[in-house]
């Protein structure tokens, strides 16, 4: 088995999950708050449904006859912030130092759902009612902070990496480890409206098909690929949208702006 490590970079990391852990997923939140479920998807489906756990592998091909199989994709997430639409330079209906809703968690290790179309629920949180037009999160390796010690003890293989991809290219197994350190901002267009009385679903779509493809559309070997190209591709693979039927598709595709994903990502 070949193994490659991608150097640390400030380019995009994969997103794989939203990790707002401010509730256990049971019961309603306080008055004025909404229950919001964060879902993950790697493929869309026209039919509704909720996935449970991993269904691997996930395989892609190209016109040149190459075959790329994902057996497992794991990410280390650290924090998430939902920002509401700005009014006079601030945010609506929210507290906090910057007037926006923020919950810090992690590090937490998450798996992307593989192999079956549709969105899988990752976390459920209690979020203040409001109109949110952006989600921000980090994907990075653990550091020397005391709160990271337990994570490292439980996941020693992830002590110095943020992303691990396991799979095979044309039948040859590989493991790709990434030390990406990314602050990601993803626009919600149209914005997500939480009215404080009903549950809502937000899906993060990770288009794995784009991670290891070149400009010619053909797949390349992840074990020998350029780290900057992979980071750039990962950046372009992320989008977020409201997804009440867990289909892995934007509920507003018919009446919203083009759902092209990459142009909505801002990596800092």
C-alpha positions in Angstrom: 0.0 0.0 0.0 1.3 3.4 -1.0 1.0 6.3 1.4 1.5 10.1 0.8 1.3 13.0 3.2 0.2 16.4 1.9 2.1 19.3 3.5 0.3 21.9 5.6 -1.3 24.6 3.6 -3.8 27.4 4.0 -5.8 26.2 1.0 -9.2 24.5 1.4 -9.7 21.3 3.3 -12.5 18.9 2.8 -15.6 19.4 4.5 -17.2 16.8 5.6 -19.3 17.5 8.5 -20.9 20.2 10.5 -20.2 19.6 14.1 -22.5 21.8 16.3 -22.7 19.9 19.5 -24.8 22.2 21.6 -27.6 19.6 22.1 -28.1 15.9 22.2 -30.7 15.9 19.4 -33.7 15.2 21.7 -36.5 17.6 22.6 -37.2 21.1 21.6 -34.9 24.1 22.3 -35.8 27.1 24.4 -38.4 29.6 23.1 -37.0 31.5 20.2 -34.5 28.8 19.3 -34.7 26.3 16.5 -33.6 22.7 16.1 -31.2 22.5 13.2 -29.9 19.2 11.8 -26.5 19.2 10.0 -26.3 16.5 7.3 -23.5 15.2 5.1 -23.7 14.0 1.5 -21.3 13.0 -1.3 -23.9 12.2 -3.9 -27.4 13.5 -4.5 -30.6 11.5 -5.1 -33.9 12.5 -6.5 -35.8 10.5 -3.8 -36.0 11.4 -0.1 -34.3 9.3 2.6 -32.0 9.3 5.5 -28.8 7.3 5.6 -27.5 5.5 8.6 -23.8 5.1 9.0 -21.2 4.4 6.3 -22.0 2.6 3.0 -18.7 2.1 1.2 -17.0 2.0 -1.2 -17.7 4.9 -3.6 -16.2 4.5 -7.1 -15.6 6.9 -10.0 -14.3 6.4 -13.5 -13.1 8.5 -16.5 -12.9 8.4 -20.3 -9.3 7.1 -20.1 -10.4 3.9 -18.3 -9.1 4.9 -14.8 -11.0 3.8 -11.7 -10.8 5.6 -8.4 -12.4 4.0 -5.3 -13.0 5.7 -1.9 -13.2 3.3 0.9 -13.1 5.8 3.7 -12.8 9.6 4.1 -12.3 11.1 7.6 -12.0 14.7 8.7 -11.0 16.5 11.9 -13.3 19.4 12.6 -12.8 22.1 15.3 -15.5 24.8 15.2 -18.5 26.2 13.4 -20.2 29.6 13.2 -23.5 30.6 11.6 -23.7 34.2 10.6 -26.9 36.1 9.9 -27.6 38.7 7.3 -25.8 42.0 8.2 -27.8 45.0 9.2 -25.9 48.2 9.7 -22.7 46.3 9.9 -24.0 43.8 12.5 -26.1 40.6 12.7 -29.7 40.1 13.4 -31.3 38.7 16.5 -28.1 37.2 17.8 -25.8 37.6 20.8 -22.1 37.1 21.2 -19.1 39.4 20.8 -19.6 39.8 17.1 -23.4 39.6 17.1 -23.3 36.1 15.5 -24.1 32.6 16.7 -21.0 30.6 17.4 -20.4 27.2 18.9 -16.9 25.9 19.3 -16.4 22.1 19.4 -13.8 19.6 18.8 -11.6 18.3 17.7 -14.0 15.7 16.5 -13.4 13.0 14.0 -16.1 12.4 11.4 -16.6 10.0 8.5 -18.2 11.1 5.2 -21.1 8.9 4.1 -20.0 6.9 1.1 -21.5 4.8 -1.6 -25.2 5.7 -1.4 -26.9 8.9 -2.7 -28.6 11.1 -0.2 -27.7 13.0 3.0 -26.8 11.4 6.4 -27.5 13.3 9.6 -24.3 14.1 11.5 -25.4 16.4 14.4 -28.4 18.2 15.7 -28.1 21.6 17.5 -30.2 24.3 19.1 -29.6 27.6 17.2 -31.2 31.0 17.8 -33.9 32.0 15.5 -32.8 34.2 12.7 -31.8 34.4 9.0 -28.4 33.0 8.2 -26.5 33.6 5.0 -23.1 32.1 5.8 -21.5 29.2 7.6 -17.9 29.1 8.8 -15.9 26.2 10.1 -12.3 24.9 10.5 -10.7 21.7 9.4 -7.3 21.3 10.9 -5.1 18.9 12.9 -5.2 18.9 16.7 -2.7 21.1 18.4 -1.1 21.4 21.9 -4.2 22.8 23.6 -5.3 20.8 26.7 -8.7 20.2 25.2 -7.1 18.3 22.3 -5.3 15.8 24.6 -8.2 13.5 25.0 -8.8 13.4 21.2 -5.2 12.6 20.5 -5.3 9.8 23.1 -8.4 8.3 21.5 -7.2 8.9 17.9 -3.4 8.7 17.9 -3.3 8.2 14.1 -4.8 11.7 13.8 -2.5 13.5 16.2 -0.9 15.5 13.3 -3.3 15.3 10.4 -6.7 16.8 9.4 -7.9 14.6 6.6 -7.3 10.9 5.7 -8.5 9.3 2.5 -8.3 5.6 2.0 -9.0 3.9 -1.3 -7.5 2.5 -4.5 -6.5 3.8 -7.9 -6.7 1.3 -10.7 -6.7 -1.5 -8.1 -3.7 -0.2 -6.2 -4.5 0.8 -2.5 -3.5 4.2 -1.2 -3.7 6.3 2.0 -3.5 10.1 1.6 -3.0 12.1 4.8 -3.4 15.9 4.8 -2.2 18.4 7.3 -4.4 21.1 5.9 -5.2 24.0 8.2 -8.2 25.9 6.8 -10.7 28.5 7.9 -13.7 28.0 5.5 -16.6 30.4 4.8 -19.5 29.0 2.8 -22.4 31.2 1.6 -26.0 30.0 2.1 -27.9 31.2 -1.0 -30.8 31.7 -0.4 -30.2 32.2 3.3 -31.4 29.7 5.9 -34.4 31.0 7.8 -35.0 29.6 11.3 -38.3 30.8 12.8 -37.9 29.3 16.3 -40.8 26.9 15.9 -39.9 24.2 13.4 -36.9 22.0 12.7 -34.7 22.6 9.7 -32.0 20.7 7.8 -28.7 22.0 6.4 -26.7 19.7 4.2 -23.0 20.0 3.4 -22.3 18.4 0.0 -18.7 17.2 -0.6 -18.2 16.3 -4.2 -15.6 13.6 -4.0 -15.6 13.1 -7.7 -13.7 16.4 -8.1 -11.0 15.7 -5.5 -8.6 13.8 -7.8 -9.5 15.0 -11.3 -7.3 17.2 -13.6 -8.3 19.9 -15.9 -8.8 17.4 -18.7 -11.5 15.6 -16.7 -9.4 12.5 -16.1 -8.7 11.0 -12.7 -5.1 11.0 -11.3 -3.3 8.9 -8.8 -3.9 10.4 -5.3 -0.7 8.8 -4.0 1.5 10.8 -6.5 -0.5 13.9 -7.0 0.5 17.5 -6.3 -0.7 18.7 -2.9 -1.7 22.1 -4.1 -3.8 20.7 -6.9 -5.6 18.5 -4.4 -6.2 21.4 -2.0 -7.6 23.5 -4.8 -9.9 20.7 -5.9 -11.1 20.1 -2.4 -12.0 23.8 -2.1 -14.1 23.6 -5.2 -16.0 20.5 -3.9 -17.9 22.2 -1.1 -21.3 23.7 -0.9 -24.1 24.1 1.7 -27.8 24.4 1.3 -31.2 23.7 2.9 -32.2 20.1 2.4 -35.4 19.1 4.2 -35.9 15.8 2.4 -32.3 14.7 2.9 -31.8 14.2 -0.8 -28.4 15.8 -1.0 -29.9 18.5 -3.3 -30.7 22.2 -2.7 -34.4 22.6 -1.8 -34.3 26.0 -3.7 -32.7 24.8 -7.0 -35.8 25.7 -9.0 -36.1 29.3 -7.7 -32.6 30.2 -6.4 -29.4 31.2 -8.0 -27.2 28.7 -9.9 -26.1 26.0 -7.4 -22.5 25.9 -8.5 -20.9 25.4 -5.0 -17.3 26.4 -5.6 -17.9 30.1 -6.2 -19.5 30.3 -2.8 -16.5 29.1 -0.9 -14.0 31.5 0.6 -10.9 30.0 2.0 -8.7 32.0 4.4 
